Amino acid sequence: MKRILLFSGAICCLLNSARAQSPQFSQFYANPIYANPALAGDAGTPRLIANYRNQWATVGTAFQTAAFSFDTYAEDQQIGLGVQVLHDQRGSVLKSDQVSAQFSKMVYLDGQKELRLIGGGQAAFALNRWNGADLTYVSDFLGSPDPLSGSAIQQNRFTLSVGGILEYLPRHEDYASYWISGAWHNIGINSPISIDHQRINVQLGSKIPIGIPALFGNNLGSDLSRESALNLGMQVRKQGSSRQLEAGFNLIFSPLVIGAWYRGMVWGSTRRDALIGTAGWAYGNILFQASYDLPVSSLGPDTGAFEISVWYGVDALFRFAGRRTTDRRARKCLRY
C-alpha cells in the first residue's frame, strides 16, 4: 500500500508539472547531445550511443527513459552533426517521444589551437500522450464528466535548443584541460515564450592527468599510452520551479572507469536527492557504463534508479595500447 500511495503521489505531482519537466539522466555526461547540442561530434568520429534509465523499479514500470543517438564530425569543416530519438514513460499514464537533430561548429580562439569555442543548435519534435483510461477520478463518484478521463489526449510540440562550450584543451596531454558550457532547451514550448518554463543547464569541469599506479601495467602506463585521469564535473539545471545540482568525479585507469556523484538542491528549500555510484569499461571504440542512484531523501530506498550507457565509435574513442592523440582526435569525447 505504501508503494502504491507513493507512486500515485508522484504521478499527481507530475501531472501538475509535466509541461515544465524533461527526463533527466544521472549519467548526463554519457548522453552529451541531450545535455548540449554543441557536443554533437565531440568524439571526432562517427559514434552511436544508447542510454537507458529505470527509476522506482520496485513499484513496476514507474519511470523509464531510453535514448538512442548518432553523431559524427566533419574534420575539414569542424562541424558536428547528430540525431537522437528519446522515449520517456511515466507509469501507464504519461508517455513522450522526441526526435531531434543537432548541429555544432567549432572555432579556435588562439594560434596554438588550445582555446576553442563551440556553438550548437537543435531542432526537436515531441509527441506527448496522456492516457487516463486506467485511472479513477472524483467525477466518477459525483456523476459529472472529467475532461481528463478520456481514453487519450495527445499534444505535439516543435522546439529549438541552443548551446555553447568554451574549453581549454592543451596540446600536451600531461596538462589539465578545462571547460564551461551552457544550453537553453525547449525554446518555443510556451506561447508567449517564457524563460521560466525552459530547461537551462550549465556545466563545468576539468580533466586532470594522473600517474597510473603500479597495479596497472607495472608502471608501464605511459608506454602503453593508457588514459589515466581524474575528471571533475558539475551541472546545474533549472526548469520551471525545479533547481538541481549534479557534482562529482570519474576516475579513469584505462580501461576502467569508476566514479561517485551527488544530486540535490543547492538553493531555495534545501533537499537531498541521491548519491550515485558508477563503474564502466572504456576500451578502443567501446564504452559501457552502469550506475545506481542511492536515495538519500525522505522518499526512502524504494525510489532508486538504475542506468546504463553504451557507446560505439567507428574509430577508436579511447587511448589504449599505443594509440596517441592526433590532430584528428583533437575533440576528446570523454570529458567526464
TIKE-661105 format. One line per 3 residues: for each residue z, y, x of N, C-alpha, C. Coordinates in pm, whole numbers, always signed. Layout:
BEGIN
Z,Y,X,Z,Y,X,Z,Y,X ~ ...
END
This chain:
BEGIN
+0,-120,+82,+0,+0,+0,+0,+127,+86 ~ +80,+123,+195,+85,+238,+285,-52,+269,+341 ~ -126,+163,+381,-259,+184,+438,-355,+240,+335
-345,+192,+212,-434,+239,+105,-409,+386,+78 ~ -279,+425,+67,-246,+565,+44,-291,+653,+159 ~ -274,+603,+280,-314,+679,+398,-463,+703,+399
-538,+599,+370,-684,+610,+367,-730,+703,+255 ~ -668,+689,+138,-706,+772,+24,-679,+919,+52 ~ -563,+945,+116,-532,+1083,+150,-631,+1142,+247
-672,+1061,+344,-768,+1110,+441,-902,+1141,+376 ~ -946,+1055,+285,-1072,+1078,+215,-1066,+1207,+134 ~ -953,+1230,+68,-940,+1352,-11,-950,+1475,+78
-886,+1468,+194,-896,+1581,+288,-1039,+1602,+332 ~ -1110,+1493,+354,-1249,+1504,+399,-1337,+1564,+290 ~ -1308,+1532,+165,-1390,+1584,+57,-1378,+1736,+49
-1260,+1788,+80,-1241,+1932,+75,-1305,+2004,+193 ~ -1325,+1932,+304,-1376,+1998,+424,-1501,+1933,+479 ~ -1567,+1848,+400,-1682,+1774,+451,-1794,+1867,+495
-1803,+1984,+429,-1907,+2078,+466,-1890,+2127,+607 ~ -1764,+2134,+651,-1738,+2201,+778,-1727,+2107,+896 ~ -1703,+1979,+872,-1670,+1888,+981,-1788,+1799,+1018
-1805,+1778,+1147,-1906,+1688,+1200,-1836,+1572,+1270 ~ -1905,+1460,+1289,-1844,+1348,+1362,-1806,+1390,+1503 ~ -1704,+1326,+1557,-1663,+1353,+1694,-1657,+1222,+1772
-1676,+1232,+1903,-1668,+1119,+1993,-1562,+1147,+2097 ~ -1474,+1049,+2120,-1378,+1063,+2229,-1450,+1069,+2362 ~ -1554,+986,+2378,-1637,+990,+2498,-1749,+1094,+2478
-1709,+1219,+2457,-1807,+1324,+2433,-1901,+1340,+2552 ~ -1851,+1311,+2671,-1931,+1321,+2793,-2035,+1210,+2802 ~ -2018,+1102,+2726,-2113,+991,+2726,-2217,+1004,+2615
-2211,+1111,+2538,-2311,+1142,+2437,-2355,+1287,+2460 ~ -2423,+1312,+2573,-2443,+1450,+2619,-2521,+1539,+2524 ~ -2634,+1491,+2469,-2716,+1582,+2389,-2655,+1610,+2252
-2558,+1529,+2209,-2485,+1561,+2086,-2390,+1677,+2111 ~ -2333,+1682,+2232,-2241,+1789,+2266,-2314,+1920,+2297 ~ -2431,+1910,+2361,-2502,+2031,+2403,-2649,+1998,+2424
-2741,+2061,+2352,-2884,+2031,+2370,-2934,+2066,+2509 ~ -2863,+2152,+2582,-2906,+2186,+2718,-2892,+2067,+2813 ~ -2820,+1962,+2772,-2803,+1844,+2856,-2918,+1743,+2839
-3016,+1774,+2756,-3132,+1687,+2743,-3205,+1680,+2877 ~ -3227,+1560,+2926,-3296,+1540,+3052,-3209,+1547,+3174 ~ -3075,+1554,+3159,-2990,+1576,+3275,-2981,+1455,+3367
-3035,+1340,+3325,-3038,+1223,+3413,-3152,+1232,+3515 ~ -3250,+1318,+3490,-3364,+1328,+3580,-3459,+1211,+3568 ~ -3443,+1128,+3467,-3529,+1011,+3446,-3521,+974,+3299
-3620,+907,+3242,-3610,+862,+3103,-3485,+777,+3083 ~ -3410,+806,+2975,-3280,+742,+2954,-3258,+712,+2807 ~ -3207,+593,+2778,-3166,+553,+2644,-3014,+548,+2639
-2956,+599,+2530,-2811,+600,+2514,-2777,+549,+2374 ~ -2677,+461,+2367,-2623,+413,+2239,-2473,+438,+2240 ~ -2422,+499,+2132,-2280,+527,+2117,-2232,+473,+1983
-2113,+413,+1984,-2057,+361,+1859,-1908,+389,+1857 ~ -1858,+437,+1744,-1716,+468,+1727,-1667,+407,+1596 ~ -1554,+337,+1602,-1491,+277,+1485,-1346,+323,+1481
-1314,+405,+1381,-1180,+462,+1369,-1111,+408,+1245 ~ -982,+383,+1258,-900,+330,+1149,-952,+196,+1100 ~ -988,+108,+1192,-1046,-22,+1156,-948,-108,+1076
-818,-83,+1088,-719,-164,+1018,-720,-141,+867 ~ -789,-36,+822,-799,-13,+677,-941,-39,+629 ~ -1015,-124,+697,-1152,-156,+659,-1251,-67,+730
-1363,-40,+664,-1468,+44,+724,-1440,+191,+692 ~ -1330,+241,+745,-1289,+377,+712,-1383,+481,+771 ~ -1393,+484,+903,-1477,+584,+970,-1557,+513,+1079
-1689,+515,+1066,-1776,+457,+1167,-1891,+554,+1195 ~ -1919,+571,+1324,-2026,+660,+1366,-2109,+592,+1474 ~ -2240,+597,+1461,-2330,+539,+1561,-2438,+642,+1593
-2472,+652,+1721,-2576,+745,+1765,-2666,+675,+1865 ~ -2796,+698,+1852,-2896,+643,+1944,-2986,+758,+1988 ~ -3002,+771,+2119,-3079,+884,+2168,-3169,+843,+2285
-3273,+922,+2305,-3363,+907,+2419,-3391,+1045,+2472 ~ -3379,+1060,+2604,-3416,+1188,+2664,-3486,+1162,+2797 ~ -3564,+1260,+2840,-3640,+1247,+2963,-3651,+1385,+3028
-3706,+1387,+3149,-3710,+1511,+3227,-3844,+1522,+3297 ~ -3909,+1638,+3278,-4034,+1668,+3346,-4002,+1746,+3472 ~ -4010,+1682,+3588,-3963,+1741,+3714,-4041,+1867,+3751
-4173,+1864,+3737,-4254,+1979,+3779,-4224,+2103,+3696 ~ -4205,+2085,+3566,-4178,+2199,+3478,-4028,+2226,+3463 ~ -3944,+2135,+3513,-3798,+2144,+3500,-3758,+2161,+3354
-3817,+2074,+3273,-3795,+2076,+3129,-3740,+1940,+3085 ~ -3640,+1942,+2999,-3586,+1820,+2940,-3621,+1811,+2793 ~ -3647,+1689,+2748,-3679,+1662,+2608,-3593,+1547,+2559
-3550,+1555,+2433,-3467,+1449,+2379,-3483,+1434,+2229 ~ -3440,+1319,+2178,-3438,+1293,+2035,-3318,+1204,+2007 ~ -3254,+1224,+1893,-3135,+1146,+1859,-3131,+1115,+1709
-3084,+995,+1678,-3059,+953,+1541,-2911,+922,+1530 ~ -2844,+979,+1430,-2699,+960,+1414,-2668,+918,+1271 ~ -2579,+819,+1258,-2532,+774,+1127,-2380,+782,+1125
-2327,+847,+1024,-2182,+863,+1010,-2141,+814,+872 ~ -2041,+726,+868,-1993,+669,+743,-1843,+688,+732 ~ -1801,+755,+624,-1658,+778,+600,-1620,+702,+473
-1575,+578,+495,-1546,+491,+382,-1674,+456,+309 ~ -1660,+422,+183,-1777,+392,+100,-1821,+512,+19 ~ -1761,+627,+46,-1784,+745,-37,-1882,+842,+29
-1859,+875,+155,-1940,+975,+223,-2022,+912,+334 ~ -2152,+937,+334,-2241,+890,+439,-2334,+1003,+479 ~ -2366,+1007,+609,-2454,+1113,+659,-2546,+1055,+764
-2673,+1094,+758,-2772,+1056,+859,-2837,+1184,+912 ~ -2860,+1186,+1043,-2919,+1304,+1105,-3023,+1262,+1209 ~ -3134,+1330,+1209,-3238,+1314,+1310,-3256,+1449,+1378
-3252,+1451,+1510,-3259,+1578,+1581,-3349,+1566,+1703 ~ -3403,+1678,+1746,-3486,+1686,+1866,-3433,+1798,+1954 ~ -3430,+1775,+2086,-3373,+1870,+2180,-3476,+1912,+2286
-3455,+2033,+2336,-3540,+2089,+2441,-3451,+2165,+2538 ~ -3473,+2148,+2668,-3395,+2223,+2768,-3487,+2272,+2879 ~ -3445,+2380,+2942,-3520,+2439,+3053,-3421,+2483,+3160
-3447,+2443,+3286,-3360,+2477,+3397,-3426,+2578,+3488 ~ -3349,+2677,+3535,-3397,+2774,+3633,-3291,+2785,+3743 ~ -3339,+2804,+3867,-3248,+2820,+3980,-3215,+2968,+3997
-3091,+2996,+4030,-3044,+3133,+4046,-3029,+3174,+4191 ~ -3054,+3082,+4285,-3045,+3115,+4426,-3151,+3038,+4504 ~ -3176,+3083,+4625,-3279,+3019,+4706,-3243,+2881,+4753
-3115,+2848,+4761,-3072,+2715,+4804,-3079,+2612,+4691 ~ -3109,+2657,+4570,-3116,+2571,+4452,-2983,+2499,+4427 ~ -2875,+2573,+4450,-2742,+2518,+4423,-2679,+2576,+4297
-2718,+2695,+4261,-2668,+2759,+4141,-2780,+2760,+4038 ~ -2753,+2701,+3924,-2861,+2684,+3825,-2811,+2714,+3685 ~ -2904,+2756,+3604,-2877,+2789,+3464,-2970,+2705,+3378
-2914,+2640,+3278,-2991,+2555,+3188,-2968,+2601,+3045 ~ -3075,+2627,+2974,-3067,+2662,+2833,-3133,+2555,+2748 ~ -3085,+2540,+2626,-3142,+2436,+2540,-3132,+2471,+2394
-3214,+2404,+2314,-3213,+2422,+2170,-3233,+2291,+2099 ~ -3193,+2288,+1973,-3204,+2165,+1893,-3242,+2200,+1749 ~ -3328,+2119,+1693,-3359,+2126,+1550,-3321,+1993,+1488
-3251,+1996,+1376,-3198,+1874,+1316,-3218,+1875,+1166 ~ -3241,+1757,+1111,-3248,+1737,+966,-3139,+1638,+928 ~ -3052,+1676,+837,-2939,+1592,+797,-2947,+1559,+649
-2913,+1436,+617,-2907,+1389,+479,-2765,+1342,+452 ~ -2695,+1410,+359,-2558,+1377,+323,-2556,+1316,+184 ~ -2483,+1205,+171,-2478,+1135,+43,-2333,+1111,+2
-2303,+1144,-121,-2171,+1121,-182,-2185,+1015,-290 ~ -2109,+909,-280,-2113,+801,-377,-1976,+791,-444 ~ -1968,+838,-566,-1840,+836,-638,-1826,+725,-738
-1917,+627,-736,-1916,+523,-838,-1792,+434,-829 ~ -1736,+417,-709,-1623,+325,-693,-1487,+393,-700 ~ -1483,+524,-734,-1357,+596,-739,-1311,+616,-883
-1182,+634,-900,-1124,+664,-1030,-1080,+809,-1031 ~ -1116,+883,-1136,-1089,+1026,-1145,-987,+1053,-1255 ~ -922,+1168,-1246,-828,+1210,-1351,-901,+1221,-1484
-1027,+1261,-1477,-1104,+1277,-1600,-1122,+1145,-1675 ~ -1115,+1033,-1601,-1128,+903,-1667,-1014,+879,-1765 ~ -900,+942,-1739,-784,+925,-1827,-777,+1033,-1934
-846,+1147,-1906,-843,+1257,-2001,-961,+1253,-2098 ~ -1059,+1172,-2067,-1174,+1161,-2155,-1278,+1269,-2138 ~ -1267,+1351,-2030,-1366,+1456,-2005,-1449,+1418,-1884
-1577,+1455,-1880,-1663,+1416,-1768,-1628,+1492,-1641 ~ -1652,+1428,-1529,-1632,+1490,-1399,-1766,+1490,-1327 ~ -1813,+1605,-1279,-1946,+1610,-1215,-1955,+1524,-1089
-1843,+1493,-1023,-1847,+1411,-902,-1844,+1262,-931 ~ -1825,+1226,-1059,-1813,+1084,-1091,-1948,+1018,-1112 ~ -2056,+1091,-1088,-2188,+1031,-1098,-2210,+928,-990
-2316,+850,-1003,-2341,+741,-907,-2365,+793,-767 ~ -2427,+910,-753,-2454,+962,-620,-2494,+1108,-626 ~ -2457,+1182,-523,-2501,+1320,-504,-2559,+1330,-364
-2675,+1390,-351,-2744,+1394,-223,-2772,+1538,-185 ~ -2757,+1567,-56,-2781,+1703,-8,-2854,+1696,+125 ~ -2964,+1770,+137,-3043,+1775,+260,-3021,+1910,+328
-3014,+1907,+462,-2994,+2031,+536,-3080,+2031,+662 ~ -3135,+2146,+693,-3204,+2167,+819,-3124,+2269,+900 ~ -3087,+2232,+1022,-3002,+2320,+1103,-3059,+2335,+1244
-3014,+2438,+1312,-3051,+2465,+1450,-2925,+2471,+1536 ~ -2940,+2440,+1664,-2831,+2450,+1761,-2886,+2508,+1891 ~ -2801,+2578,+1963,-2838,+2632,+2093,-2724,+2605,+2191
-2757,+2597,+2320,-2655,+2571,+2420,-2700,+2619,+2557 ~ -2605,+2630,+2646,-2635,+2671,+2782,-2536,+2613,+2881 ~ -2579,+2599,+3007,-2495,+2545,+3113,-2515,+2630,+3239
-2406,+2669,+3300,-2409,+2732,+3431,-2336,+2639,+3526 ~ -2406,+2594,+3631,-2344,+2497,+3721,-2374,+2528,+3867 ~ -2277,+2492,+3949,-2293,+2499,+4094,-2293,+2356,+4146
-2405,+2313,+4200,-2421,+2177,+4248,-2470,+2183,+4393 ~ -2379,+2175,+4490,-2419,+2189,+4631,-2511,+2077,+4675 ~ -2600,+2109,+4766,-2695,+2009,+4814,-2623,+1903,+4897
-2514,+1940,+4962,-2437,+1843,+5039,-2344,+1769,+4945 ~ -2359,+1638,+4935,-2289,+1560,+4835,-2140,+1543,+4863 ~ -2091,+1588,+4977,-1949,+1579,+5007,-1870,+1699,+4955
-1938,+1797,+4896,-1871,+1915,+4841,-1859,+1903,+4689 ~ -1758,+1968,+4636,-1734,+1962,+4492,-1837,+2044,+4415 ~ -1866,+2002,+4294,-1954,+2076,+4203,-1872,+2124,+4083
-1922,+2230,+4018,-1851,+2292,+3907,-1952,+2332,+3800 ~ -1908,+2336,+3675,-1996,+2381,+3568,-1914,+2428,+3449 ~ -1978,+2511,+3370,-1923,+2554,+3243,-2039,+2557,+3144
-2014,+2515,+3022,-2121,+2509,+2923,-2065,+2546,+2786 ~ -2155,+2586,+2699,-2118,+2618,+2562,-2232,+2586,+2468 ~ -2199,+2554,+2344,-2300,+2522,+2244,-2255,+2570,+2107
-2350,+2615,+2029,-2328,+2659,+1891,-2416,+2572,+1803 ~ -2353,+2490,+1720,-2424,+2392,+1639,-2427,+2432,+1491 ~ -2522,+2372,+1422,-2533,+2385,+1276,-2559,+2528,+1232
-2635,+2602,+1310,-2674,+2736,+1269,-2766,+2723,+1147 ~ -2734,+2796,+1043,-2815,+2790,+923,-2764,+2693,+819 ~ -2647,+2631,+845,-2593,+2536,+748,-2533,+2609,+629
-2503,+2736,+644,-2449,+2818,+537,-2549,+2924,+494 ~ -2531,+2974,+376,-2611,+3086,+328,-2518,+3181,+252 ~ -2488,+3299,+303,-2535,+3350,+432,-2467,+3281,+549
-2525,+3296,+670,-2473,+3231,+788,-2336,+3289,+822 ~ -2240,+3202,+847,-2105,+3244,+884,-2060,+3161,+1003 ~ -2017,+3230,+1109,-1977,+3158,+1229,-1853,+3073,+1204
-1775,+3104,+1101,-1654,+3029,+1073,-1683,+2885,+1031 ~ -1805,+2856,+987,-1838,+2723,+940,-1929,+2648,+1036 ~ -1953,+2702,+1153,-2036,+2634,+1251,-1948,+2552,+1345
-2011,+2461,+1419,-1939,+2384,+1521,-1967,+2447,+1657 ~ -1862,+2492,+1722,-1873,+2557,+1852,-1792,+2478,+1953 ~ -1849,+2448,+2067,-1773,+2380,+2171,-1803,+2441,+2308
-1699,+2447,+2389,-1708,+2496,+2526,-1656,+2387,+2618 ~ -1730,+2357,+2723,-1691,+2254,+2819,-1688,+2313,+2959 ~ -1598,+2264,+3039,-1598,+2298,+3181,-1545,+2179,+3259
-1586,+2172,+3385,-1544,+2057,+3464,-1578,+2072,+3610 ~ -1534,+1974,+3686,-1560,+1970,+3828,-1570,+1825,+3873 ~ -1659,+1800,+3968,-1674,+1668,+4028,-1635,+1680,+4174
-1526,+1612,+4212,-1469,+1625,+4346,-1488,+1494,+4421 ~ -1573,+1491,+4524,-1591,+1367,+4602,-1460,+1328,+4671 ~ -1434,+1198,+4675,-1314,+1146,+4741,-1352,+1025,+4825
-1266,+991,+4921,-1291,+874,+5003,-1264,+745,+4928 ~ -1341,+643,+4961,-1324,+513,+4896,-1214,+435,+4967 ~ -1116,+382,+4893,-1008,+305,+4956,-1061,+179,+5024
-979,+122,+5112,-1018,+2,+5185,-1046,-115,+5093 ~ -984,-111,+4972,-1005,-220,+4877,-1151,-235,+4838 ~ -1225,-124,+4843,-1365,-126,+4803,-1454,-124,+4927
-1505,-235,+4966,-1605,-241,+5072,-1549,-229,+5210 ~ -1417,-247,+5230,-1358,-242,+5364,-1395,-113,+5437 ~ -1379,-2,+5365,-1408,+130,+5422,-1555,+150,+5454
-1641,+73,+5392,-1784,+87,+5416,-1852,+164,+5303 ~ -1770,+235,+5223,-1826,+303,+5107,-1935,+402,+5141 ~ -1917,+479,+5250,-2018,+577,+5286,-2147,+510,+5328
-2136,+399,+5402,-2256,+328,+5444,-2330,+268,+5326 ~ -2254,+224,+5228,-2316,+165,+5109,-2364,+272,+5011 ~ -2329,+398,+5038,-2364,+510,+4950,-2310,+489,+4810
-2187,+443,+4802,-2124,+429,+4671,-2081,+566,+4619 ~ -2090,+582,+4489,-2039,+702,+4426,-1887,+692,+4422 ~ -1817,+792,+4473,-1670,+794,+4468,-1627,+936,+4444
-1569,+961,+4326,-1538,+1099,+4290,-1432,+1102,+4181 ~ -1363,+1214,+4175,-1272,+1244,+4066,-1340,+1349,+3979 ~ -1368,+1311,+3855,-1435,+1400,+3761,-1332,+1456,+3664
-1313,+1588,+3666,-1221,+1655,+3575,-1300,+1726,+3467 ~ -1252,+1721,+3344,-1326,+1784,+3236,-1236,+1831,+3123 ~ -1286,+1927,+3048,-1216,+1978,+2932,-1319,+2026,+2830
-1291,+2003,+2704,-1375,+2052,+2596,-1286,+2113,+2488 ~ -1324,+2232,+2442,-1258,+2297,+2330,-1358,+2307,+2216 ~ -1318,+2259,+2099,-1406,+2258,+1982,-1344,+2343,+1871
-1431,+2410,+1797,-1389,+2481,+1677,-1491,+2458,+1568 ~ -1441,+2419,+1451,-1528,+2402,+1336,-1446,+2430,+1211 ~ -1485,+2535,+1140,-1405,+2577,+1027,-1266,+2614,+1074
-1165,+2559,+1008,-1026,+2585,+1046,-976,+2489,+1152 ~ -1057,+2395,+1194,-1016,+2293,+1290,-1041,+2342,+1432 ~ -939,+2333,+1516,-949,+2365,+1658,-893,+2248,+1735
-962,+2208,+1840,-922,+2086,+1910,-956,+2095,+2057 ~ -872,+2028,+2137,-892,+2023,+2281,-902,+1878,+2325 ~ -997,+1848,+2414,-1001,+1721,+2487,-998,+1754,+2634
-907,+1691,+2709,-895,+1716,+2851,-854,+1589,+2922 ~ -907,+1569,+3043,-870,+1450,+3118,-956,+1432,+3240 ~ -966,+1308,+3285,-1040,+1278,+3407,-1100,+1139,+3399
-1207,+1120,+3475,-1264,+988,+3505,-1265,+971,+3656 ~ -1221,+859,+3701,-1218,+826,+3843,-1327,+724,+3869 ~ -1419,+757,+3961,-1535,+672,+3988,-1522,+608,+4126
-1521,+477,+4129,-1537,+399,+4251,-1651,+302,+4222 ~ -1773,+343,+4249,-1889,+262,+4209,-1867,+115,+4246 ~ -1893,+27,+4147,-1948,+58,+4015,-1842,+79,+3906
-1715,+94,+3941,-1609,+104,+3841,-1586,+248,+3799 ~ -1554,+267,+3670,-1516,+396,+3615,-1391,+376,+3531 ~ -1284,+448,+3562,-1163,+443,+3481,-1119,+586,+3454
-1055,+608,+3339,-1016,+744,+3306,-907,+750,+3202 ~ -850,+869,+3187,-748,+897,+3087,-770,+1037,+3032 ~ -760,+1051,+2898,-789,+1177,+2832,-684,+1202,+2723
-671,+1327,+2686,-581,+1368,+2578,-658,+1452,+2478 ~ -632,+1429,+2350,-692,+1511,+2245,-582,+1564,+2156 ~ -589,+1692,+2124,-487,+1753,+2038,-514,+1900,+2019
-430,+1962,+1934,-442,+2105,+1909,-378,+2183,+2022 ~ -433,+2300,+2051,-380,+2380,+2161,-337,+2520,+2118 ~ -370,+2560,+1997,-320,+2687,+1947,-306,+2676,+1796
-241,+2775,+1737,-210,+2763,+1595,-94,+2665,+1579 ~ -99,+2588,+1473,+5,+2487,+1449,-16,+2371,+1545 ~ +73,+2355,+1640,+59,+2251,+1742,+70,+2112,+1680
-24,+2025,+1715,-21,+1888,+1666,-85,+1796,+1768 ~ -13,+1693,+1804,-69,+1593,+1895,-166,+1504,+1817 ~ -261,+1448,+1889,-358,+1359,+1824,-360,+1222,+1891
-415,+1213,+2014,-431,+1080,+2073,-439,+1087,+2225 ~ -393,+979,+2288,-419,+952,+2428,-533,+852,+2435 ~ -626,+873,+2527,-749,+792,+2531,-762,+730,+2670
-766,+600,+2673,-792,+528,+2797,-934,+475,+2797 ~ -1000,+483,+2911,-1140,+439,+2918,-1165,+361,+3046 ~ -1257,+266,+3039,-1298,+187,+3155,-1446,+157,+3141
-1517,+156,+3255,-1661,+134,+3248,-1717,+75,+3375 ~ -1846,+45,+3369,-1921,-15,+3479,-2051,+63,+3492 ~ -2072,+128,+3607,-2192,+207,+3632,-2261,+152,+3755
-2375,+89,+3735,-2445,+24,+3845,-2595,+40,+3826 ~ -2660,+101,+3924,-2806,+114,+3916,-2849,+196,+3796 ~ -2918,+134,+3704,-2965,+205,+3586,-2891,+167,+3458
-2768,+112,+3471,-2689,+71,+3356,-2550,+136,+3362 ~ -2504,+187,+3248,-2366,+229,+3232,-2312,+167,+3105 ~ -2197,+101,+3117,-2125,+51,+2999,-1984,+106,+3005
-1940,+168,+2898,-1807,+228,+2897,-1741,+202,+2762 ~ -1612,+165,+2766,-1535,+139,+2645,-1406,+219,+2651 ~ -1358,+264,+2535,-1235,+341,+2531,-1160,+310,+2403
-1030,+341,+2405,-946,+324,+2286,-857,+447,+2270 ~ -852,+498,+2148,-765,+611,+2115,-630,+558,+2070 ~ -526,+589,+2145,-389,+552,+2108,-325,+672,+2040
-302,+667,+1907,-250,+784,+1836,-109,+820,+1883 ~ -86,+948,+1899,+47,+999,+1931,+90,+1099,+1824 ~ +24,+1096,+1710,+57,+1184,+1599,+148,+1110,+1501
+185,+1179,+1394,+272,+1120,+1293,+201,+1019,+1204 ~ +69,+1005,+1219,-5,+911,+1134,+21,+766,+1171 ~ +65,+740,+1294,+101,+604,+1332,-12,+529,+1401
+20,+410,+1456,-75,+335,+1538,-193,+277,+1461 ~ -185,+271,+1327,-296,+216,+1249,-420,+304,+1253 ~ -407,+425,+1303,-519,+520,+1299,-593,+529,+1432
-581,+427,+1516,-651,+426,+1644,-801,+412,+1627 ~ -873,+430,+1737,-1019,+423,+1734,-1069,+353,+1859 ~ -1175,+274,+1840,-1242,+205,+1950,-1382,+261,+1964
-1424,+280,+2089,-1554,+342,+2113,-1623,+277,+2233 ~ -1754,+258,+2222,-1832,+206,+2333,-1956,+293,+2352 ~ -2000,+302,+2477,-2122,+374,+2511,-2202,+292,+2611
-2334,+288,+2592,-2423,+215,+2680,-2539,+307,+2718 ~ -2563,+320,+2848,-2678,+396,+2899,-2773,+300,+2970 ~ -2903,+330,+2956,-3004,+257,+3033,-3108,+357,+3081
-3130,+362,+3212,-3229,+452,+3270,-3348,+376,+3324 ~ -3467,+434,+3309,-3586,+371,+3364,-3577,+362,+3515 ~ -3529,+470,+3578,-3496,+468,+3721,-3345,+461,+3736
-3298,+448,+3859,-3155,+437,+3884,-3082,+563,+3838 ~ -2972,+545,+3767,-2889,+655,+3723,-2776,+684,+3821 ~ -2733,+582,+3895,-2614,+595,+3978,-2643,+546,+4119
-2578,+609,+4217,-2598,+573,+4356,-2514,+449,+4389 ~ -2576,+353,+4451,-2506,+233,+4498,-2603,+156,+4589 ~ -2547,+88,+4688,-2625,+2,+4776,-2738,+76,+4845
-2703,+186,+4911,-2800,+252,+4998,-2886,+358,+4934 ~ -2870,+386,+4803,-2953,+487,+4739,-2891,+624,+4765 ~ -2971,+718,+4808,-2925,+854,+4835,-2984,+951,+4734
-2911,+1058,+4708,-2960,+1158,+4615,-3084,+1226,+4672 ~ -3186,+1238,+4591,-3310,+1306,+4632,-3327,+1432,+4549 ~ -3427,+1513,+4586,-3453,+1634,+4509,-3488,+1602,+4365
-3554,+1486,+4345,-3592,+1450,+4210,-3469,+1420,+4125 ~ -3361,+1372,+4189,-3241,+1339,+4116,-3140,+1452,+4122 ~ -3192,+1574,+4138,-3101,+1687,+4154,-3012,+1708,+4031
-3059,+1670,+3914,-2977,+1684,+3794,-2895,+1556,+3777 ~ -2775,+1557,+3831,-2690,+1438,+3824,-2642,+1419,+3682 ~ -2646,+1295,+3633,-2618,+1270,+3492,-2473,+1240,+3465
-2396,+1194,+3564,-2258,+1156,+3537,-2166,+1269,+3580 ~ -2160,+1375,+3496,-2076,+1489,+3529,-1929,+1459,+3510 ~ -1895,+1366,+3419,-1756,+1339,+3387,-1718,+1199,+3437
END
